[in-house]
Amino acid sequence: MNELNKDQTAGSLMTDEYLSIPSSFTVGDVISLLKKKRPDAETIYYLYVTDDQQKLAGVLSLRQLIISDAHIVVTEMMSPSIHFVRSGEDQEIVAELIKRHDLLALPVINDQAQLIGIITVDDVIDVMEEETTEDIGELAAVRGATDLTLSPFMAAKKEHHG
């Protein structure tokens, strides 16, 4: 297996602007925290629940939080089944996970399963565009196009008129 360029990993795409909440918090605690901190997080559609060691324990949607009673502990309502990636994961895998599961964000963990960041769907769109451009370039090269500065349409037109 060839070594990944660090610029092509999940860690290079992630942001540390996310919300994590302790697993011991109640809904009321979380709402108070949100009002107090007025987070500048990139996305607060998802709230990530962490244990005492900052390990990712689950996820909670903002919608779930708003419609729940204030006394409920977040672990009672969070989803412990969560998609995540490790920081060294290839960015193409990240893009595929977000696309396949229709996610707005994907948490990133380190080797100790601690939450260290998130990758949002808009961060991944650039990766998908780059991959598509590479695929088109490779396809044009296979078809014998030598001028890779041409648009796919112009390359196909040139090929047709030979």
CNS distance restraints for C-alpha pairs under 8 A (distance, minus, plus):
assign (resid   4 and name CA) (resid   8 and name CA) 6.61 0.50 0.50
assign (resid   4 and name CA) (resid   9 and name CA) 7.26 0.50 0.50
assign (resid   4 and name CA) (resid  90 and name CA) 7.18 0.50 0.50
assign (resid   5 and name CA) (resid   9 and name CA) 7.20 0.50 0.50
assign (resid   6 and name CA) (resid  11 and name CA) 7.80 0.50 0.50
assign (resid   6 and name CA) (resid  12 and name CA) 6.75 0.50 0.50
assign (resid   6 and name CA) (resid  88 and name CA) 7.69 0.50 0.50
assign (resid   7 and name CA) (resid  12 and name CA) 5.45 0.50 0.50
assign (resid   8 and name CA) (resid  12 and name CA) 6.65 0.50 0.50
assign (resid   8 and name CA) (resid  90 and name CA) 5.94 0.50 0.50
assign (resid   8 and name CA) (resid  91 and name CA) 5.45 0.50 0.50
assign (resid   9 and name CA) (resid  13 and name CA) 6.96 0.50 0.50
assign (resid   9 and name CA) (resid  87 and name CA) 6.66 0.50 0.50
assign (resid   9 and name CA) (resid  88 and name CA) 5.30 0.50 0.50
assign (resid   9 and name CA) (resid  89 and name CA) 5.28 0.50 0.50
assign (resid   9 and name CA) (resid  90 and name CA) 4.55 0.50 0.50
assign (resid   9 and name CA) (resid  91 and name CA) 4.84 0.50 0.50
assign (resid  10 and name CA) (resid  14 and name CA) 6.24 0.50 0.50
assign (resid  10 and name CA) (resid  85 and name CA) 7.24 0.50 0.50
assign (resid  10 and name CA) (resid  86 and name CA) 7.03 0.50 0.50
assign (resid  10 and name CA) (resid  87 and name CA) 4.99 0.50 0.50
assign (resid  10 and name CA) (resid  88 and name CA) 5.92 0.50 0.50
assign (resid  10 and name CA) (resid  89 and name CA) 5.35 0.50 0.50
assign (resid  10 and name CA) (resid  90 and name CA) 6.10 0.50 0.50
assign (resid  10 and name CA) (resid  91 and name CA) 5.18 0.50 0.50
assign (resid  10 and name CA) (resid  94 and name CA) 6.63 0.50 0.50
assign (resid  10 and name CA) (resid 108 and name CA) 7.26 0.50 0.50
assign (resid  10 and name CA) (resid 119 and name CA) 7.54 0.50 0.50
assign (resid  11 and name CA) (resid  86 and name CA) 7.86 0.50 0.50
assign (resid  11 and name CA) (resid  87 and name CA) 4.36 0.50 0.50
assign (resid  11 and name CA) (resid  88 and name CA) 6.15 0.50 0.50
assign (resid  11 and name CA) (resid  89 and name CA) 7.72 0.50 0.50
assign (resid  11 and name CA) (resid 108 and name CA) 7.45 0.50 0.50
assign (resid  13 and name CA) (resid  91 and name CA) 7.63 0.50 0.50
assign (resid  13 and name CA) (resid 119 and name CA) 6.15 0.50 0.50
assign (resid  13 and name CA) (resid 123 and name CA) 6.49 0.50 0.50
assign (resid  13 and name CA) (resid 124 and name CA) 7.69 0.50 0.50
assign (resid  14 and name CA) (resid 108 and name CA) 7.25 0.50 0.50
assign (resid  14 and name CA) (resid 117 and name CA) 5.65 0.50 0.50
assign (resid  14 and name CA) (resid 118 and name CA) 5.12 0.50 0.50
assign (resid  14 and name CA) (resid 119 and name CA) 4.55 0.50 0.50
assign (resid  14 and name CA) (resid 120 and name CA) 7.68 0.50 0.50
assign (resid  14 and name CA) (resid 123 and name CA) 7.95 0.50 0.50
assign (resid  15 and name CA) (resid 117 and name CA) 5.39 0.50 0.50
assign (resid  15 and name CA) (resid 118 and name CA) 5.56 0.50 0.50
assign (resid  15 and name CA) (resid 119 and name CA) 6.32 0.50 0.50
assign (resid  16 and name CA) (resid 116 and name CA) 6.70 0.50 0.50
assign (resid  16 and name CA) (resid 117 and name CA) 4.56 0.50 0.50
assign (resid  16 and name CA) (resid 118 and name CA) 6.60 0.50 0.50
assign (resid  17 and name CA) (resid  40 and name CA) 7.10 0.50 0.50
assign (resid  17 and name CA) (resid  41 and name CA) 4.53 0.50 0.50
assign (resid  17 and name CA) (resid  42 and name CA) 5.64 0.50 0.50
assign (resid  17 and name CA) (resid  43 and name CA) 7.96 0.50 0.50
assign (resid  17 and name CA) (resid 117 and name CA) 7.12 0.50 0.50
assign (resid  17 and name CA) (resid 118 and name CA) 7.61 0.50 0.50
assign (resid  18 and name CA) (resid  41 and name CA) 4.79 0.50 0.50
assign (resid  18 and name CA) (resid  42 and name CA) 6.29 0.50 0.50
assign (resid  18 and name CA) (resid  43 and name CA) 6.59 0.50 0.50
assign (resid  18 and name CA) (resid  44 and name CA) 7.09 0.50 0.50
assign (resid  18 and name CA) (resid  47 and name CA) 7.87 0.50 0.50
assign (resid  18 and name CA) (resid 117 and name CA) 6.76 0.50 0.50
assign (resid  18 and name CA) (resid 118 and name CA) 6.64 0.50 0.50
assign (resid  19 and name CA) (resid  39 and name CA) 7.77 0.50 0.50
assign (resid  19 and name CA) (resid  41 and name CA) 6.54 0.50 0.50
assign (resid  19 and name CA) (resid  44 and name CA) 6.71 0.50 0.50
assign (resid  19 and name CA) (resid  46 and name CA) 7.83 0.50 0.50
assign (resid  19 and name CA) (resid  47 and name CA) 5.54 0.50 0.50
assign (resid  19 and name CA) (resid  48 and name CA) 6.24 0.50 0.50
assign (resid  20 and name CA) (resid  47 and name CA) 5.80 0.50 0.50
assign (resid  20 and name CA) (resid  48 and name CA) 4.52 0.50 0.50
assign (resid  20 and name CA) (resid  49 and name CA) 5.52 0.50 0.50
assign (resid  20 and name CA) (resid  50 and name CA) 6.44 0.50 0.50
assign (resid  21 and name CA) (resid  25 and name CA) 7.12 0.50 0.50
assign (resid  21 and name CA) (resid  30 and name CA) 7.15 0.50 0.50
assign (resid  21 and name CA) (resid  47 and name CA) 6.91 0.50 0.50
assign (resid  21 and name CA) (resid  48 and name CA) 6.14 0.50 0.50
assign (resid  21 and name CA) (resid  49 and name CA) 4.91 0.50 0.50
assign (resid  21 and name CA) (resid  50 and name CA) 6.07 0.50 0.50
assign (resid  22 and name CA) (resid  49 and name CA) 5.77 0.50 0.50
assign (resid  22 and name CA) (resid  50 and name CA) 5.22 0.50 0.50
assign (resid  22 and name CA) (resid  51 and name CA) 5.95 0.50 0.50
assign (resid  22 and name CA) (resid  52 and name CA) 7.20 0.50 0.50
assign (resid  23 and name CA) (resid  49 and name CA) 5.60 0.50 0.50
assign (resid  23 and name CA) (resid  50 and name CA) 5.68 0.50 0.50
assign (resid  23 and name CA) (resid  51 and name CA) 5.48 0.50 0.50
assign (resid  23 and name CA) (resid  52 and name CA) 7.85 0.50 0.50
assign (resid  23 and name CA) (resid  57 and name CA) 7.61 0.50 0.50
assign (resid  23 and name CA) (resid  73 and name CA) 7.62 0.50 0.50
assign (resid  23 and name CA) (resid  74 and name CA) 6.21 0.50 0.50
assign (resid  23 and name CA) (resid  75 and name CA) 5.79 0.50 0.50
assign (resid  24 and name CA) (resid  73 and name CA) 6.52 0.50 0.50
assign (resid  24 and name CA) (resid  74 and name CA) 7.11 0.50 0.50
assign (resid  24 and name CA) (resid  75 and name CA) 7.39 0.50 0.50
assign (resid  25 and name CA) (resid  29 and name CA) 5.60 0.50 0.50
assign (resid  25 and name CA) (resid  30 and name CA) 6.47 0.50 0.50
assign (resid  25 and name CA) (resid  73 and name CA) 5.77 0.50 0.50
assign (resid  25 and name CA) (resid  74 and name CA) 6.10 0.50 0.50
assign (resid  26 and name CA) (resid  30 and name CA) 6.39 0.50 0.50
assign (resid  26 and name CA) (resid  70 and name CA) 6.48 0.50 0.50
assign (resid  26 and name CA) (resid  71 and name CA) 5.68 0.50 0.50
assign (resid  26 and name CA) (resid  72 and name CA) 5.28 0.50 0.50
assign (resid  26 and name CA) (resid  73 and name CA) 4.00 0.50 0.50
assign (resid  26 and name CA) (resid  74 and name CA) 5.50 0.50 0.50
assign (resid  27 and name CA) (resid  31 and name CA) 6.24 0.50 0.50
assign (resid  27 and name CA) (resid  65 and name CA) 6.23 0.50 0.50
assign (resid  27 and name CA) (resid  68 and name CA) 7.00 0.50 0.50
assign (resid  27 and name CA) (resid  69 and name CA) 6.80 0.50 0.50
assign (resid  27 and name CA) (resid  70 and name CA) 4.69 0.50 0.50
assign (resid  27 and name CA) (resid  71 and name CA) 6.19 0.50 0.50
assign (resid  27 and name CA) (resid  72 and name CA) 5.73 0.50 0.50
assign (resid  27 and name CA) (resid  73 and name CA) 6.18 0.50 0.50
assign (resid  27 and name CA) (resid  74 and name CA) 6.12 0.50 0.50
assign (resid  28 and name CA) (resid  32 and name CA) 6.13 0.50 0.50
assign (resid  28 and name CA) (resid  69 and name CA) 7.76 0.50 0.50
assign (resid  28 and name CA) (resid  70 and name CA) 4.22 0.50 0.50
assign (resid  28 and name CA) (resid  71 and name CA) 6.31 0.50 0.50
assign (resid  28 and name CA) (resid  72 and name CA) 7.94 0.50 0.50
assign (resid  29 and name CA) (resid  33 and name CA) 6.13 0.50 0.50
assign (resid  29 and name CA) (resid  70 and name CA) 7.76 0.50 0.50
assign (resid  30 and name CA) (resid  34 and name CA) 6.15 0.50 0.50
assign (resid  31 and name CA) (resid  35 and name CA) 6.23 0.50 0.50
assign (resid  31 and name CA) (resid  65 and name CA) 7.92 0.50 0.50
assign (resid  32 and name CA) (resid  36 and name CA) 6.05 0.50 0.50
assign (resid  33 and name CA) (resid  37 and name CA) 5.94 0.50 0.50
assign (resid  34 and name CA) (resid  38 and name CA) 5.47 0.50 0.50
assign (resid  34 and name CA) (resid  39 and name CA) 6.55 0.50 0.50
assign (resid  43 and name CA) (resid 105 and name CA) 7.82 0.50 0.50
assign (resid  43 and name CA) (resid 120 and name CA) 7.78 0.50 0.50
assign (resid  44 and name CA) (resid  62 and name CA) 6.85 0.50 0.50
assign (resid  45 and name CA) (resid  61 and name CA) 5.79 0.50 0.50
assign (resid  45 and name CA) (resid  62 and name CA) 5.24 0.50 0.50
assign (resid  45 and name CA) (resid  63 and name CA) 7.77 0.50 0.50
assign (resid  45 and name CA) (resid 104 and name CA) 7.93 0.50 0.50
assign (resid  46 and name CA) (resid  59 and name CA) 6.54 0.50 0.50
assign (resid  46 and name CA) (resid  60 and name CA) 5.75 0.50 0.50
assign (resid  46 and name CA) (resid  61 and name CA) 4.60 0.50 0.50
assign (resid  46 and name CA) (resid  62 and name CA) 5.93 0.50 0.50
assign (resid  46 and name CA) (resid 105 and name CA) 7.73 0.50 0.50
assign (resid  47 and name CA) (resid  59 and name CA) 5.75 0.50 0.50
assign (resid  47 and name CA) (resid  60 and name CA) 5.08 0.50 0.50
assign (resid  47 and name CA) (resid  61 and name CA) 6.00 0.50 0.50
assign (resid  47 and name CA) (resid  62 and name CA) 6.77 0.50 0.50
assign (resid  48 and name CA) (resid  56 and name CA) 7.06 0.50 0.50
assign (resid  48 and name CA) (resid  57 and name CA) 7.67 0.50 0.50
assign (resid  48 and name CA) (resid  58 and name CA) 6.08 0.50 0.50
assign (resid  48 and name CA) (resid  59 and name CA) 4.63 0.50 0.50
assign (resid  48 and name CA) (resid  60 and name CA) 6.35 0.50 0.50
assign (resid  49 and name CA) (resid  56 and name CA) 6.15 0.50 0.50
assign (resid  49 and name CA) (resid  57 and name CA) 5.43 0.50 0.50
assign (resid  49 and name CA) (resid  58 and name CA) 5.07 0.50 0.50
assign (resid  49 and name CA) (resid  59 and name CA) 5.63 0.50 0.50
assign (resid  49 and name CA) (resid  60 and name CA) 7.22 0.50 0.50
assign (resid  49 and name CA) (resid  74 and name CA) 7.81 0.50 0.50
assign (resid  49 and name CA) (resid  75 and name CA) 7.85 0.50 0.50
assign (resid  49 and name CA) (resid  78 and name CA) 7.67 0.50 0.50
assign (resid  50 and name CA) (resid  54 and name CA) 5.03 0.50 0.50
assign (resid  50 and name CA) (resid  55 and name CA) 5.20 0.50 0.50
assign (resid  50 and name CA) (resid  56 and name CA) 4.66 0.50 0.50
assign (resid  50 and name CA) (resid  57 and name CA) 5.04 0.50 0.50
assign (resid  50 and name CA) (resid  58 and name CA) 7.06 0.50 0.50
assign (resid  50 and name CA) (resid 115 and name CA) 7.51 0.50 0.50
assign (resid  51 and name CA) (resid  55 and name CA) 5.43 0.50 0.50
assign (resid  51 and name CA) (resid  56 and name CA) 6.78 0.50 0.50
assign (resid  51 and name CA) (resid  57 and name CA) 6.23 0.50 0.50
assign (resid  53 and name CA) (resid 114 and name CA) 7.28 0.50 0.50
assign (resid  54 and name CA) (resid 114 and name CA) 5.17 0.50 0.50
assign (resid  54 and name CA) (resid 115 and name CA) 6.27 0.50 0.50
assign (resid  55 and name CA) (resid 112 and name CA) 7.40 0.50 0.50
assign (resid  55 and name CA) (resid 113 and name CA) 5.25 0.50 0.50
assign (resid  55 and name CA) (resid 114 and name CA) 3.93 0.50 0.50
assign (resid  55 and name CA) (resid 115 and name CA) 5.86 0.50 0.50
assign (resid  56 and name CA) (resid 109 and name CA) 7.55 0.50 0.50
assign (resid  56 and name CA) (resid 113 and name CA) 6.38 0.50 0.50
assign (resid  56 and name CA) (resid 114 and name CA) 5.76 0.50 0.50
assign (resid  56 and name CA) (resid 115 and name CA) 5.47 0.50 0.50
assign (resid  57 and name CA) (resid  80 and name CA) 6.03 0.50 0.50
assign (resid  58 and name CA) (resid  75 and name CA) 7.86 0.50 0.50
assign (resid  58 and name CA) (resid  78 and name CA) 5.84 0.50 0.50
assign (resid  58 and name CA) (resid  79 and name CA) 5.29 0.50 0.50
assign (resid  58 and name CA) (resid  80 and name CA) 4.17 0.50 0.50
assign (resid  58 and name CA) (resid  81 and name CA) 6.54 0.50 0.50
assign (resid  58 and name CA) (resid  82 and name CA) 6.16 0.50 0.50
assign (resid  59 and name CA) (resid  78 and name CA) 5.39 0.50 0.50
assign (resid  59 and name CA) (resid  79 and name CA) 5.31 0.50 0.50
assign (resid  59 and name CA) (resid  80 and name CA) 6.60 0.50 0.50
assign (resid  59 and name CA) (resid  81 and name CA) 7.95 0.50 0.50
assign (resid  59 and name CA) (resid  82 and name CA) 6.65 0.50 0.50
assign (resid  60 and name CA) (resid  64 and name CA) 6.66 0.50 0.50
assign (resid  60 and name CA) (resid  65 and name CA) 7.14 0.50 0.50
assign (resid  60 and name CA) (resid  74 and name CA) 7.71 0.50 0.50
assign (resid  60 and name CA) (resid  77 and name CA) 7.29 0.50 0.50
assign (resid  60 and name CA) (resid  78 and name CA) 4.80 0.50 0.50
assign (resid  60 and name CA) (resid  79 and name CA) 6.36 0.50 0.50
assign (resid  61 and name CA) (resid  65 and name CA) 6.43 0.50 0.50
assign (resid  62 and name CA) (resid  66 and name CA) 6.26 0.50 0.50
assign (resid  63 and name CA) (resid  67 and name CA) 6.41 0.50 0.50
assign (resid  64 and name CA) (resid  68 and name CA) 6.20 0.50 0.50
assign (resid  64 and name CA) (resid  77 and name CA) 7.83 0.50 0.50
assign (resid  68 and name CA) (resid  72 and name CA) 7.30 0.50 0.50
assign (resid  72 and name CA) (resid  76 and name CA) 6.92 0.50 0.50
assign (resid  72 and name CA) (resid  77 and name CA) 7.84 0.50 0.50
assign (resid  73 and name CA) (resid  77 and name CA) 7.37 0.50 0.50
assign (resid  74 and name CA) (resid  78 and name CA) 5.82 0.50 0.50
assign (resid  83 and name CA) (resid  97 and name CA) 7.96 0.50 0.50
assign (resid  83 and name CA) (resid 106 and name CA) 6.77 0.50 0.50
assign (resid  83 and name CA) (resid 107 and name CA) 7.44 0.50 0.50
assign (resid  84 and name CA) (resid 106 and name CA) 5.69 0.50 0.50
assign (resid  84 and name CA) (resid 107 and name CA) 5.01 0.50 0.50
assign (resid  84 and name CA) (resid 108 and name CA) 5.84 0.50 0.50
assign (resid  84 and name CA) (resid 109 and name CA) 7.18 0.50 0.50
assign (resid  85 and name CA) (resid  89 and name CA) 6.43 0.50 0.50
assign (resid  85 and name CA) (resid  94 and name CA) 7.04 0.50 0.50
assign (resid  85 and name CA) (resid 106 and name CA) 7.30 0.50 0.50
assign (resid  85 and name CA) (resid 107 and name CA) 6.53 0.50 0.50
assign (resid  85 and name CA) (resid 108 and name CA) 5.04 0.50 0.50
assign (resid  85 and name CA) (resid 109 and name CA) 6.30 0.50 0.50
assign (resid  86 and name CA) (resid 108 and name CA) 5.42 0.50 0.50
assign (resid  86 and name CA) (resid 109 and name CA) 4.88 0.50 0.50
assign (resid  86 and name CA) (resid 110 and name CA) 5.67 0.50 0.50
assign (resid  86 and name CA) (resid 111 and name CA) 7.11 0.50 0.50
assign (resid  87 and name CA) (resid 108 and name CA) 5.79 0.50 0.50
assign (resid  87 and name CA) (resid 109 and name CA) 6.04 0.50 0.50
assign (resid  87 and name CA) (resid 110 and name CA) 5.88 0.50 0.50
assign (resid  89 and name CA) (resid  93 and name CA) 7.01 0.50 0.50
assign (resid  89 and name CA) (resid  94 and name CA) 7.33 0.50 0.50
assign (resid  90 and name CA) (resid  94 and name CA) 6.73 0.50 0.50
assign (resid  91 and name CA) (resid  95 and name CA) 6.22 0.50 0.50
assign (resid  91 and name CA) (resid 124 and name CA) 7.97 0.50 0.50
assign (resid  91 and name CA) (resid 127 and name CA) 7.24 0.50 0.50
assign (resid  92 and name CA) (resid  96 and name CA) 6.20 0.50 0.50
assign (resid  92 and name CA) (resid 127 and name CA) 7.22 0.50 0.50
assign (resid  92 and name CA) (resid 128 and name CA) 7.70 0.50 0.50
assign (resid  93 and name CA) (resid  97 and name CA) 6.17 0.50 0.50
assign (resid  94 and name CA) (resid  98 and name CA) 6.28 0.50 0.50
assign (resid  94 and name CA) (resid 106 and name CA) 7.99 0.50 0.50
assign (resid  94 and name CA) (resid 124 and name CA) 7.56 0.50 0.50
assign (resid  95 and name CA) (resid  99 and name CA) 6.07 0.50 0.50
assign (resid  95 and name CA) (resid 124 and name CA) 5.57 0.50 0.50
assign (resid  95 and name CA) (resid 125 and name CA) 7.74 0.50 0.50
assign (resid  95 and name CA) (resid 127 and name CA) 7.12 0.50 0.50
assign (resid  95 and name CA) (resid 128 and name CA) 6.75 0.50 0.50
assign (resid  96 and name CA) (resid 100 and name CA) 5.85 0.50 0.50
assign (resid  97 and name CA) (resid 101 and name CA) 5.97 0.50 0.50
assign (resid  97 and name CA) (resid 103 and name CA) 7.94 0.50 0.50
assign (resid  98 and name CA) (resid 102 and name CA) 5.56 0.50 0.50
assign (resid  98 and name CA) (resid 103 and name CA) 4.94 0.50 0.50
assign (resid  98 and name CA) (resid 104 and name CA) 7.25 0.50 0.50
assign (resid  98 and name CA) (resid 105 and name CA) 7.28 0.50 0.50
assign (resid  98 and name CA) (resid 106 and name CA) 6.99 0.50 0.50
assign (resid  98 and name CA) (resid 121 and name CA) 6.80 0.50 0.50
assign (resid  99 and name CA) (resid 103 and name CA) 6.87 0.50 0.50
assign (resid 103 and name CA) (resid 121 and name CA) 7.02 0.50 0.50
assign (resid 104 and name CA) (resid 120 and name CA) 5.80 0.50 0.50
assign (resid 104 and name CA) (resid 121 and name CA) 5.19 0.50 0.50
assign (resid 105 and name CA) (resid 118 and name CA) 6.38 0.50 0.50
assign (resid 105 and name CA) (resid 119 and name CA) 5.43 0.50 0.50
assign (resid 105 and name CA) (resid 120 and name CA) 4.13 0.50 0.50
assign (resid 105 and name CA) (resid 121 and name CA) 5.76 0.50 0.50
assign (resid 106 and name CA) (resid 118 and name CA) 5.41 0.50 0.50
assign (resid 106 and name CA) (resid 119 and name CA) 5.16 0.50 0.50
assign (resid 106 and name CA) (resid 120 and name CA) 6.39 0.50 0.50
assign (resid 107 and name CA) (resid 115 and name CA) 6.91 0.50 0.50
assign (resid 107 and name CA) (resid 116 and name CA) 7.82 0.50 0.50
assign (resid 107 and name CA) (resid 117 and name CA) 5.96 0.50 0.50
assign (resid 107 and name CA) (resid 118 and name CA) 4.24 0.50 0.50
assign (resid 107 and name CA) (resid 119 and name CA) 6.38 0.50 0.50
assign (resid 108 and name CA) (resid 115 and name CA) 5.99 0.50 0.50
assign (resid 108 and name CA) (resid 116 and name CA) 5.84 0.50 0.50
assign (resid 108 and name CA) (resid 117 and name CA) 5.09 0.50 0.50
assign (resid 108 and name CA) (resid 118 and name CA) 5.30 0.50 0.50
assign (resid 108 and name CA) (resid 119 and name CA) 7.18 0.50 0.50
assign (resid 109 and name CA) (resid 113 and name CA) 5.19 0.50 0.50
assign (resid 109 and name CA) (resid 114 and name CA) 5.14 0.50 0.50
assign (resid 109 and name CA) (resid 115 and name CA) 4.52 0.50 0.50
assign (resid 109 and name CA) (resid 116 and name CA) 5.40 0.50 0.50
assign (resid 109 and name CA) (resid 117 and name CA) 7.05 0.50 0.50
assign (resid 110 and name CA) (resid 114 and name CA) 5.53 0.50 0.50
assign (resid 110 and name CA) (resid 115 and name CA) 6.79 0.50 0.50
assign (resid 110 and name CA) (resid 116 and name CA) 6.61 0.50 0.50
assign (resid 119 and name CA) (resid 123 and name CA) 6.41 0.50 0.50
assign (resid 119 and name CA) (resid 124 and name CA) 7.43 0.50 0.50
assign (resid 120 and name CA) (resid 124 and name CA) 6.73 0.50 0.50
assign (resid 121 and name CA) (resid 125 and name CA) 6.37 0.50 0.50
assign (resid 122 and name CA) (resid 126 and name CA) 7.29 0.50 0.50
assign (resid 123 and name CA) (resid 127 and name CA) 7.42 0.50 0.50
assign (resid 124 and name CA) (resid 128 and name CA) 6.33 0.50 0.50
assign (resid 125 and name CA) (resid 129 and name CA) 6.22 0.50 0.50
assign (resid 126 and name CA) (resid 130 and name CA) 6.23 0.50 0.50
assign (resid 127 and name CA) (resid 131 and name CA) 6.17 0.50 0.50
assign (resid 128 and name CA) (resid 132 and name CA) 6.13 0.50 0.50
assign (resid 129 and name CA) (resid 133 and name CA) 6.17 0.50 0.50
assign (resid 130 and name CA) (resid 134 and name CA) 6.18 0.50 0.50
assign (resid 131 and name CA) (resid 135 and name CA) 6.11 0.50 0.50
assign (resid 132 and name CA) (resid 136 and name CA) 6.16 0.50 0.50
assign (resid 133 and name CA) (resid 137 and name CA) 6.15 0.50 0.50
assign (resid 134 and name CA) (resid 138 and name CA) 6.14 0.50 0.50
assign (resid 135 and name CA) (resid 139 and name CA) 6.08 0.50 0.50
assign (resid 136 and name CA) (resid 140 and name CA) 6.07 0.50 0.50
assign (resid 136 and name CA) (resid 152 and name CA) 7.04 0.50 0.50
assign (resid 137 and name CA) (resid 141 and name CA) 6.19 0.50 0.50
assign (resid 137 and name CA) (resid 148 and name CA) 6.51 0.50 0.50
assign (resid 138 and name CA) (resid 142 and name CA) 6.18 0.50 0.50
assign (resid 139 and name CA) (resid 143 and name CA) 6.27 0.50 0.50
assign (resid 140 and name CA) (resid 144 and name CA) 6.45 0.50 0.50
assign (resid 140 and name CA) (resid 145 and name CA) 5.26 0.50 0.50
assign (resid 140 and name CA) (resid 146 and name CA) 7.92 0.50 0.50
assign (resid 140 and name CA) (resid 148 and name CA) 7.42 0.50 0.50
assign (resid 140 and name CA) (resid 152 and name CA) 7.31 0.50 0.50
assign (resid 140 and name CA) (resid 155 and name CA) 7.20 0.50 0.50
assign (resid 141 and name CA) (resid 145 and name CA) 5.12 0.50 0.50
assign (resid 141 and name CA) (resid 146 and name CA) 6.42 0.50 0.50
assign (resid 141 and name CA) (resid 148 and name CA) 7.62 0.50 0.50
assign (resid 145 and name CA) (resid 155 and name CA) 6.50 0.50 0.50
assign (resid 145 and name CA) (resid 159 and name CA) 7.26 0.50 0.50
assign (resid 147 and name CA) (resid 155 and name CA) 7.80 0.50 0.50
assign (resid 150 and name CA) (resid 154 and name CA) 5.83 0.50 0.50
assign (resid 150 and name CA) (resid 155 and name CA) 5.72 0.50 0.50
assign (resid 151 and name CA) (resid 155 and name CA) 6.09 0.50 0.50
assign (resid 152 and name CA) (resid 156 and name CA) 6.10 0.50 0.50
assign (resid 153 and name CA) (resid 157 and name CA) 6.12 0.50 0.50
assign (resid 154 and name CA) (resid 158 and name CA) 5.98 0.50 0.50
assign (resid 155 and name CA) (resid 159 and name CA) 6.07 0.50 0.50
assign (resid 156 and name CA) (resid 160 and name CA) 6.10 0.50 0.50
assign (resid 157 and name CA) (resid 161 and name CA) 6.30 0.50 0.50
assign (resid 158 and name CA) (resid 162 and name CA) 5.85 0.50 0.50
